[in-house]
Amino acid sequence: MSVRRIDVGPRMSQIVIHGNTVYLAGQTGEGDGVAAQTRDILAKIDGLLAKAGTDKTKILQAIIWLSDMSTFAEMNKEWDAWVPQGNTPARATGEAKL
């Protein structure tokens, strides 16, 4: 069994690769408002995937947590501009008070 870790920290790794499957740690974004935070998170994901030697066209599943579901449409606008059409992953979005 092949396991490779990238950006290893004392509590978690940002990237874990098992065989041909890449797992990313959860990401949080910086910026004023959900749109800016979403763009920041998606840019971080692009960077992590590049470090792992892959890209967003290979994402199988995404789980998105929002602190308030009233921002769902704002987040979706950024997601829709980023996600590659024809290669959209399975996705779930929920609310979690952080």
Steps between C-alpha positions, in 0.01 A plus 500: 500500500644834394429804721666836442445813711564860391507808723511290814425679824491391864124442489421423136629492147362733234527225237498122535541284192400133518566317176350728234254674734578844645337619823508866599452643848214745546576855396387836635513827315607855569322810380197719553189299427421156374589571136856608588542214745374249244740629234785473752408143593468391138841652419649308794342180368649563154843541662471187712383294205796626295739394780340155483545488123135526407229761439133580560380297201573188707307595817257224595317661792481836675346573838440867572415642841352847531454684828167629370296341221372844401837541320443186289427689175802727548729200550341314207571792264873469572490120490321500163764733352778270626376145455579348157176432313479137394720402796284611792546286812235355726435774757325564830462834679391547857501753780737478793543762768875521544 
